[in-house]
């Protein structure tokens, strides 16, 4: 999947000077055209706002006084010198000296000098606006409906740049305010330090071979120990005398590493664990950077109370007053029936729901299944109705020709009533959306024990639905645990509206900071990281 390129704000001094009108005086209106090099990224209305801003201040430079950079300018440019600290591409930011053109200016014509000064000043402004835009809204067009802050207020950004008492603090605070982004920012710093200290690739890539089990001796054990030590996962620091024994202390270190990377924590170094151990620090930095970009697409303030689902992490969290109050495993869509990324608001619960089988599952699962096993619907307790009308009649599956055209078979309505076999379990949590995706219970609890849980047809199964229901209905005293249990055992559906809808963000994060700030990584189950990284690498400079 390719991502659309955003309207970036960048400028190079050379192109800006080349296109700047030389005969500009303090009393005239500036009319610096968009530099040719920026026309693919900067719109005319945007650049017009920058020109108008300078006009309104009488063309008085913001960053340059008497041919020299102000202290504020030096602080701002120093901040721009390390955009990689925010996971941004340094190539997007000019390293050229903004005063170089002034030093080359022949003396004599004040108007030309003013034009050159303004061009240099606007270059600095453009670079800072570029930074504010990228760090807050992302380098790429948000390809997913996650409810982010879509509009970039140029006038507000210009006011910030000119009025902030401490420009360094202002730029630091311009990053997204949500806690996950800031935690990833700290993780990025940690891995960048690892890269400086250890290099960007494993010193000794660990070769493949048979699985290494606790108590085994294997020539690769010292390499595994060194790698875990490099990554900070080694519980006991090596003495140098451990040899090739896969001892208990190293087993525990491997288990910690496996948990941190979403692997089965069995303490066995098999194919998957070895693959994760051999991923370079540089690749992990890219992975963190990709996930920071995703968080820029979300609102800077997620709100006090909200639900956060991480598809790649197979987990759900409910936040109250910005703090996680409950967390549980979830099952998400299979790679060929992906759970979409979007935001909405949970507005009601439905206890003891019916399940109307969606067309995709009919075509790909139910109807092919009936052709193989005529008792499939009976086993699942699914009823067939003659149409989608309210007065539709129940049809005996034995009277249907299951080899008839698919268009005829999907015209019937297939409904599973409430009960222990219902695919939605005993409750579903509804947030109306274009994808017909929701949270729900499940009669099959065994999948929650798996480390990787991409098994659904797109909806999200939750491990502890009664706990989630109790939390969401906690401001309605009549909904005690007993009443919730009764409602989940009825023969007919019961809808219960929430007192106040709660935002829900369905996200896709393959890197995040867990408890204690420990960075966690997950496999890219949908292949989203690779396509996003490719688009970031190809985004305009």
C-alpha positions as CSV (number, residue, x, y, z in Angstrom):
1,X,0.0,0.0,0.0
2,X,1.3,3.4,-0.9
3,X,0.7,6.4,1.2
4,X,-0.2,9.8,-0.2
5,X,2.3,12.6,0.2
6,X,1.4,15.5,2.4
7,X,1.8,19.2,1.6
8,X,5.1,19.7,3.3
9,X,6.7,23.0,4.3
10,X,10.3,23.1,3.3
11,X,12.7,25.6,1.8
12,X,16.2,25.8,0.6
13,X,18.0,29.1,0.8
14,X,19.4,28.9,-2.8
15,X,16.0,28.4,-4.4
16,X,14.3,31.0,-2.2
17,X,16.9,33.6,-3.1
18,X,16.8,32.7,-6.7
19,X,13.1,33.4,-6.9
20,X,12.9,36.3,-4.6
21,X,12.1,39.7,-6.2
22,X,15.3,41.8,-5.6
23,X,13.6,45.3,-5.5
24,X,11.7,45.0,-2.3
25,X,11.6,47.9,0.1
26,X,10.2,48.2,3.6
27,X,7.1,50.1,2.5
28,X,6.2,47.7,-0.3
29,X,4.3,44.4,0.0
30,X,6.4,41.3,-0.2
31,X,5.4,38.9,-2.9
32,X,7.9,36.1,-2.8
33,X,6.7,33.3,-5.1
34,X,6.8,29.7,-4.0
35,X,10.3,28.5,-4.9
36,X,10.2,26.0,-7.8
37,X,11.7,23.3,-5.7
38,X,8.8,23.6,-3.3
39,X,5.9,23.6,-5.8
40,X,5.2,19.9,-5.4
41,X,4.8,20.3,-1.6
42,X,3.7,23.9,-0.8
43,X,0.4,25.4,-2.0
44,X,0.1,28.9,-3.2
45,X,-2.5,29.8,-0.5
46,X,-0.1,28.6,2.2
47,X,2.8,30.6,0.9
48,X,0.5,33.6,0.6
49,X,-0.1,33.4,4.3
50,X,3.6,33.6,5.0
51,X,3.9,36.6,2.8
52,X,0.9,38.3,4.4
53,X,2.4,37.6,7.8
54,X,5.6,39.4,6.9
55,X,3.6,42.3,5.3
56,X,1.6,42.7,8.6
57,X,4.9,43.2,10.5
58,X,6.1,45.8,8.0
59,X,8.6,43.3,6.5
60,X,10.6,43.4,9.7
61,X,12.7,40.1,9.9
62,X,11.9,37.7,12.7
63,X,15.3,36.0,13.0
64,X,17.9,38.4,11.8
65,X,19.0,41.7,13.2
66,X,21.8,43.9,11.8
67,X,22.9,41.1,9.5
68,X,23.3,38.6,12.4
69,X,21.1,35.8,13.8
70,X,19.3,36.7,17.0
71,X,19.7,34.4,20.0
72,X,16.2,33.1,19.4
73,X,17.2,32.2,15.9
74,X,20.3,30.3,17.1
75,X,18.2,28.4,19.6
76,X,15.6,27.5,16.9
77,X,18.2,26.4,14.4
78,X,20.0,24.4,17.0
79,X,16.7,22.5,17.6
80,X,16.4,21.9,13.9
81,X,19.9,20.5,13.7
82,X,18.7,17.1,15.2
83,X,15.2,16.3,13.7
84,X,16.1,12.6,13.9
85,X,15.4,12.9,17.6
86,X,11.7,13.2,16.6
87,X,12.0,10.4,14.1
88,X,12.1,13.0,11.2
89,X,14.4,12.8,8.2
90,X,17.4,15.2,8.6
91,X,17.5,15.4,4.7
92,X,14.3,17.5,4.9
93,X,16.1,20.3,6.8
94,X,18.7,22.4,5.2
95,X,22.1,22.6,6.8
96,X,23.1,25.7,4.9
97,X,24.1,28.8,6.7
98,X,21.1,31.2,6.3
99,X,23.5,34.2,6.5
100,X,25.8,33.0,3.7
101,X,23.9,35.0,1.1
102,X,24.2,38.2,3.2
103,X,28.0,37.8,3.4
104,X,28.1,37.6,-0.4
105,X,25.9,40.6,-0.9
106,X,27.7,43.6,-2.6
107,X,27.4,46.8,-0.6
108,X,25.4,49.8,-1.8
109,X,21.7,48.9,-2.5
110,X,19.7,48.8,0.7
111,X,16.6,47.4,-1.1
112,X,18.6,44.5,-2.4
113,X,20.1,43.9,1.0
114,X,16.6,44.0,2.6
115,X,15.3,41.5,0.0
116,X,18.2,39.2,0.7
117,X,17.7,39.5,4.4
118,X,13.9,38.8,4.1
119,X,14.6,35.8,1.9
120,X,17.0,34.4,4.4
121,X,14.6,35.2,7.3
122,X,11.7,33.5,5.4
123,X,13.9,30.4,4.8
124,X,14.3,30.0,8.6
125,X,10.6,30.5,9.1
126,X,9.8,28.0,6.4
127,X,12.1,25.4,8.0
128,X,10.5,25.9,11.4
129,X,7.0,25.7,9.9
130,X,8.1,22.5,8.1
131,X,9.2,21.1,11.4
132,X,6.0,22.0,13.2
133,X,3.9,20.5,10.5
134,X,5.8,17.2,10.3
135,X,6.2,16.7,14.0
136,X,2.6,17.4,14.7
137,X,0.7,16.1,11.7
138,X,3.1,13.7,10.2
139,X,5.2,13.5,7.0
140,X,2.5,11.6,5.0
141,X,-1.1,12.0,4.3
142,X,-3.1,10.1,7.0
143,X,-4.3,7.0,5.0
144,X,-6.5,5.8,7.9
145,X,-9.5,7.5,9.6
146,X,-8.1,7.8,13.1
147,X,-9.6,11.1,14.0
148,X,-6.4,13.2,14.0
149,X,-6.0,17.0,14.0
150,X,-6.3,17.5,10.3
151,X,-5.9,21.2,9.8
152,X,-2.5,23.0,10.2
153,X,-3.1,26.5,11.4
154,X,-0.3,28.4,9.7
155,X,-1.2,31.7,11.4
156,X,-1.2,30.1,14.8
157,X,2.1,28.5,14.1
158,X,3.6,31.8,13.0
159,X,2.4,33.5,16.1
160,X,4.0,30.8,18.2
161,X,7.3,31.3,16.4
162,X,7.3,35.0,16.9
163,X,5.9,35.3,20.5
164,X,7.2,32.3,22.4
165,X,9.4,33.6,25.2
166,X,11.6,30.4,25.0
167,X,11.6,29.1,21.4
168,X,13.4,25.9,22.4
169,X,10.7,25.0,24.9
170,X,8.0,25.9,22.4
171,X,9.4,23.6,19.8
172,X,9.9,20.8,22.3
173,X,6.2,21.2,23.4
174,X,5.0,21.2,19.8
175,X,5.2,17.4,19.5
176,X,2.0,15.4,20.0
177,X,0.8,15.4,23.6
178,X,-0.4,11.9,23.8
179,X,1.5,9.7,26.1
180,X,2.3,6.8,23.7
181,X,4.0,9.2,21.3
182,X,6.2,10.7,24.0
183,X,7.1,7.2,25.3
184,X,8.2,6.2,21.8
185,X,10.2,9.3,21.6
186,X,12.1,8.2,24.7
187,X,12.5,4.7,23.2
188,X,13.9,6.2,20.0
189,X,16.5,8.0,22.0
190,X,17.5,4.7,23.8
191,X,17.9,2.8,20.5
192,X,19.8,5.7,18.9
193,X,22.2,5.5,21.9
194,X,22.5,1.7,21.3
195,X,23.4,2.4,17.7
196,X,26.1,4.8,18.7
197,X,27.5,2.4,21.3
198,X,27.1,-0.9,19.5
199,X,26.8,-0.2,15.8
200,X,23.6,-0.6,13.8
201,X,23.9,-4.3,13.0
202,X,24.6,-7.4,15.2
203,X,28.3,-7.8,15.6
204,X,27.9,-11.5,15.2
205,X,24.7,-12.5,13.4
206,X,23.5,-15.7,15.1
207,X,23.4,-18.6,12.6
208,X,20.4,-20.8,12.1
209,X,20.2,-24.4,13.3
210,X,18.2,-26.7,15.6
211,X,16.1,-25.2,18.4
212,X,18.1,-24.6,21.6
213,X,16.2,-25.8,24.6
214,X,17.0,-25.2,28.3
215,X,20.0,-27.3,29.4
216,X,21.3,-27.7,25.9
217,X,24.9,-27.0,25.0
218,X,25.3,-25.1,21.7
219,X,28.0,-23.1,20.1
220,X,25.5,-20.2,19.4
221,X,24.8,-19.7,23.1
222,X,27.6,-17.1,23.7
223,X,26.3,-15.2,20.7
224,X,22.8,-15.2,22.1
225,X,24.1,-14.1,25.5
226,X,26.0,-11.2,23.9
227,X,23.0,-10.1,21.8
228,X,20.7,-10.1,24.9
229,X,23.3,-8.1,26.8
230,X,23.5,-5.6,23.9
231,X,19.7,-5.2,23.9
232,X,19.4,-4.9,27.7
233,X,17.5,-8.2,28.1
234,X,20.3,-10.1,29.9
235,X,19.1,-10.5,33.5
236,X,22.5,-11.5,34.9
237,X,25.6,-9.7,33.5
238,X,28.0,-12.2,31.9
239,X,31.2,-13.1,33.8
240,X,32.8,-14.5,30.7
241,X,33.0,-18.0,32.0
242,X,29.4,-19.2,31.1
243,X,30.5,-21.2,28.0
244,X,28.0,-22.8,25.7
245,X,25.5,-24.0,28.3
246,X,21.9,-22.7,28.0
247,X,21.7,-22.2,31.7
248,X,18.6,-21.2,33.8
249,X,19.6,-17.5,34.0
250,X,19.9,-17.2,30.3
251,X,16.6,-19.1,29.8
252,X,14.9,-16.4,31.9
253,X,16.6,-13.7,29.8
254,X,15.3,-15.4,26.7
255,X,11.8,-15.5,28.1
256,X,11.9,-11.8,28.9
257,X,13.0,-11.1,25.4
258,X,10.2,-13.3,24.0
259,X,7.6,-11.5,26.0
260,X,8.9,-8.1,24.9
261,X,8.6,-9.2,21.2
262,X,5.2,-11.0,21.4
263,X,6.6,-14.5,21.1
264,X,5.6,-17.6,22.9
265,X,7.5,-17.3,26.2
266,X,8.7,-20.9,26.3
267,X,12.4,-20.2,26.8
268,X,13.3,-22.1,23.6
269,X,15.4,-20.3,21.0
270,X,13.7,-21.5,17.9
271,X,13.3,-20.0,14.4
272,X,11.1,-17.1,15.4
273,X,13.1,-16.1,18.4
274,X,16.3,-16.3,16.4
275,X,14.8,-14.1,13.7
276,X,13.9,-11.4,16.2
277,X,17.3,-11.6,17.8
278,X,19.0,-11.0,14.5
279,X,17.0,-7.8,13.6
280,X,19.4,-4.9,13.6
281,X,19.2,-1.9,15.8
282,X,18.9,0.2,12.7
283,X,15.8,-1.7,11.7
284,X,14.4,-1.3,15.2
285,X,15.0,2.5,14.9
286,X,13.0,2.4,11.6
287,X,10.3,0.5,13.3
288,X,10.0,3.0,16.1
289,X,10.1,5.9,13.6
290,X,7.2,4.4,11.6
291,X,5.1,4.0,14.7
292,X,5.8,7.6,15.8
293,X,4.5,8.7,12.4
294,X,1.3,6.8,13.1
295,X,0.8,8.5,16.4
296,X,1.0,11.9,14.7
297,X,-2.1,11.0,12.7
298,X,-4.1,10.7,16.0
299,X,-5.3,13.6,18.0
300,X,-2.7,15.2,20.2
301,X,-5.1,14.9,23.1
302,X,-7.0,11.6,23.1
303,X,-9.3,12.7,25.9
304,X,-9.6,11.7,29.5
305,X,-11.6,8.5,28.9
306,X,-11.1,6.4,25.9
307,X,-10.6,2.8,24.6
308,X,-7.4,2.0,22.7
309,X,-7.1,-1.2,20.7
310,X,-3.8,-2.2,19.2
311,X,-4.3,-4.6,16.3
312,X,-0.7,-5.7,16.0
313,X,-0.3,-5.9,19.8
314,X,-3.5,-8.0,20.2
315,X,-4.6,-5.9,23.2
316,X,-7.3,-3.6,24.4
317,X,-6.9,-0.9,27.1
318,X,-9.5,1.4,28.7
319,X,-8.2,4.7,30.0
320,X,-9.8,6.7,32.7
321,X,-8.5,10.2,33.3
322,X,-5.7,9.4,31.0
323,X,-4.5,6.3,33.0
324,X,-5.1,2.7,32.0
325,X,-7.7,1.1,34.2
326,X,-8.2,-2.2,32.5
327,X,-6.3,-4.2,29.9
328,X,-7.0,-7.5,28.2
329,X,-6.0,-9.6,25.2
330,X,-8.0,-9.4,22.0
331,X,-8.3,-11.5,18.8
332,X,-8.2,-9.5,15.6
333,X,-8.7,-10.1,11.9
334,X,-6.6,-12.5,9.9
335,X,-4.2,-11.0,7.4
336,X,-6.7,-11.7,4.5
337,X,-9.6,-10.3,6.6
338,X,-7.9,-7.4,8.3
339,X,-9.3,-5.4,11.1
340,X,-9.4,-1.8,9.8
341,X,-7.7,1.2,11.5
342,X,-10.1,4.0,12.4
343,X,-11.7,5.9,15.3
344,X,-15.3,6.1,16.5
345,X,-17.3,6.2,19.7
346,X,-18.8,3.3,21.7
347,X,-22.5,4.3,22.2
348,X,-24.2,1.2,23.4
349,X,-23.9,-2.4,24.4
350,X,-26.1,-5.3,23.3
351,X,-26.4,-8.2,25.7
352,X,-27.4,-11.6,24.4
353,X,-27.0,-10.5,20.8
354,X,-28.1,-12.3,17.7
355,X,-25.6,-12.7,14.9
356,X,-26.5,-12.0,11.3
357,X,-23.9,-13.6,9.2
358,X,-22.2,-11.1,7.0
359,X,-21.9,-11.6,3.2
360,X,-18.1,-12.3,3.2
361,X,-18.4,-15.1,5.8
362,X,-21.4,-16.5,3.9
363,X,-19.5,-16.7,0.6
364,X,-16.2,-17.9,2.0
365,X,-17.1,-20.0,5.0
366,X,-20.8,-20.9,5.5
367,X,-22.0,-21.8,2.0
368,X,-18.8,-23.7,1.1
369,X,-19.1,-25.4,4.4
370,X,-22.7,-26.5,3.8
371,X,-21.7,-28.0,0.5
372,X,-19.3,-30.2,2.4
373,X,-21.3,-30.8,5.5
374,X,-25.1,-30.4,5.3
375,X,-25.3,-30.4,9.1
376,X,-23.1,-27.3,9.5
377,X,-25.9,-24.8,10.1
378,X,-27.6,-27.1,12.6
379,X,-24.4,-27.6,14.5
380,X,-23.9,-23.8,14.8
381,X,-27.6,-23.2,15.5
382,X,-27.9,-20.8,12.5
383,X,-31.4,-20.2,11.1
384,X,-32.2,-19.3,7.5
385,X,-34.9,-16.7,6.7
386,X,-36.4,-16.4,3.2
387,X,-35.6,-12.7,2.9
388,X,-34.5,-9.6,4.8
389,X,-38.1,-8.5,5.5
390,X,-39.5,-8.6,9.0
391,X,-42.2,-11.1,7.9
392,X,-39.6,-13.5,6.4
393,X,-40.2,-17.2,7.0
394,X,-37.7,-19.7,8.4
395,X,-36.5,-22.1,5.7
396,X,-35.4,-25.7,6.2
397,X,-31.7,-25.9,5.1
398,X,-32.5,-29.4,3.7
399,X,-34.8,-27.8,1.1
400,X,-32.2,-25.5,-0.3
401,X,-30.0,-26.5,-3.3
402,X,-26.6,-25.6,-1.9
403,X,-25.1,-25.8,-5.3
404,X,-27.3,-23.1,-6.6
405,X,-25.7,-19.8,-7.8
406,X,-24.0,-17.9,-5.0
407,X,-26.2,-14.8,-5.7
408,X,-29.3,-16.8,-4.8
409,X,-27.8,-18.4,-1.6
410,X,-26.6,-15.0,-0.2
411,X,-30.1,-13.5,-0.8
412,X,-31.3,-15.4,2.3
413,X,-30.7,-14.0,5.8
414,X,-28.7,-16.2,8.1
415,X,-29.2,-15.6,11.8
416,X,-27.7,-17.2,14.9
417,X,-29.9,-16.6,18.0
418,X,-28.5,-15.8,21.5
419,X,-27.0,-18.7,23.3
420,X,-23.8,-20.5,24.1
421,X,-23.0,-21.2,20.4
422,X,-23.4,-17.6,19.3
423,X,-20.3,-16.3,17.5
424,X,-20.6,-13.0,19.3
425,X,-20.8,-14.6,22.7
426,X,-22.9,-12.9,25.3
427,X,-22.4,-9.2,24.6
428,X,-21.2,-6.9,21.8
429,X,-20.0,-3.3,22.1
430,X,-21.2,-1.1,19.4
431,X,-19.6,1.9,17.7
432,X,-21.3,2.6,14.4
433,X,-18.8,2.7,11.6
434,X,-18.5,2.1,7.8
435,X,-16.7,-1.2,8.3
436,X,-19.4,-2.9,10.5
437,X,-16.7,-3.7,13.0
438,X,-17.3,-4.0,16.7
439,X,-16.0,-5.5,19.9
440,X,-17.6,-8.7,21.1
441,X,-17.4,-11.8,23.4
442,X,-16.7,-15.2,21.9
443,X,-17.6,-18.8,22.9
444,X,-14.0,-19.9,22.0
445,X,-11.7,-18.7,24.8
446,X,-8.7,-20.9,23.9
447,X,-7.3,-18.4,21.3
448,X,-6.5,-15.9,24.0
449,X,-3.8,-18.1,25.2
450,X,-1.9,-17.7,22.0
451,X,0.9,-15.1,21.6
452,X,-0.2,-14.2,18.1
453,X,-4.0,-13.8,17.8
454,X,-5.0,-12.8,14.3
455,X,-7.9,-15.3,13.8
456,X,-11.1,-13.3,13.3
457,X,-12.9,-12.1,10.2
458,X,-12.3,-8.4,11.1
459,X,-14.2,-7.8,14.3
460,X,-12.4,-7.7,17.6
461,X,-13.0,-10.4,20.2
462,X,-12.3,-9.5,23.9
463,X,-11.2,-11.9,26.6
464,X,-13.1,-10.4,29.5
465,X,-16.3,-8.9,28.1
466,X,-18.2,-8.8,31.5
467,X,-15.3,-6.8,33.0
468,X,-15.5,-4.3,30.1
469,X,-19.3,-4.1,30.3
470,X,-19.1,-3.4,34.1
471,X,-16.6,-0.6,33.5
472,X,-18.5,1.1,30.7
473,X,-21.7,0.9,32.7
474,X,-20.2,1.8,36.1
475,X,-22.0,5.2,36.1
476,X,-25.4,3.4,35.9
477,X,-25.9,1.9,39.4
478,X,-28.6,-0.5,38.3
479,X,-26.1,-2.5,36.2
480,X,-24.5,-4.5,38.9
481,X,-22.4,-7.6,38.2
482,X,-25.4,-9.7,38.9
483,X,-27.6,-7.8,36.5
484,X,-25.0,-7.9,33.8
485,X,-24.7,-11.7,34.3
486,X,-28.5,-12.0,33.9
487,X,-28.5,-9.9,30.8
488,X,-25.8,-12.0,29.3
489,X,-27.9,-15.2,29.7
490,X,-31.2,-14.0,28.1
491,X,-32.9,-15.5,25.1
492,X,-33.5,-12.1,23.5
493,X,-31.2,-9.2,22.8
494,X,-31.1,-6.2,25.2
495,X,-29.6,-2.9,24.1
496,X,-28.1,-0.6,26.8
497,X,-27.0,2.9,25.8
498,X,-24.0,4.4,27.5
499,X,-24.6,7.5,29.5
500,X,-21.9,9.2,27.5
501,X,-20.3,7.7,24.3
502,X,-16.6,6.9,24.8
503,X,-14.1,7.4,22.1
504,X,-12.4,4.2,20.7
505,X,-9.2,4.2,18.6
506,X,-8.4,1.1,16.6
507,X,-4.7,1.5,16.0
508,X,-1.9,-0.6,14.5
509,X,1.3,-0.3,16.5
510,X,4.3,-2.7,16.2
511,X,6.4,-0.8,18.7
512,X,5.4,0.9,22.0
513,X,6.6,1.5,25.5
514,X,5.2,-1.0,28.0
515,X,5.3,-1.1,31.8
516,X,8.2,0.8,33.2
517,X,9.0,2.3,29.8
518,X,10.3,-1.0,28.4
519,X,10.1,-0.9,24.6
520,X,8.0,-3.7,23.1
521,X,8.0,-4.9,19.5
522,X,5.6,-7.0,17.6
523,X,5.7,-8.7,14.2
524,X,4.1,-6.7,11.3
525,X,1.2,-9.1,10.8
526,X,-0.4,-7.0,8.0
527,X,2.8,-5.8,6.3
528,X,1.9,-2.2,7.1
529,X,5.3,-1.2,8.4
530,X,7.2,-2.0,5.2
531,X,4.8,0.0,3.0
532,X,4.9,2.9,5.4
533,X,8.6,2.9,5.6
534,X,8.9,2.8,1.9
535,X,6.6,5.8,1.6
536,X,8.5,7.7,4.3
537,X,11.8,7.0,2.4
538,X,10.3,8.4,-0.8
539,X,8.5,11.4,0.7
540,X,9.6,14.8,-0.7
541,X,12.9,16.3,0.6
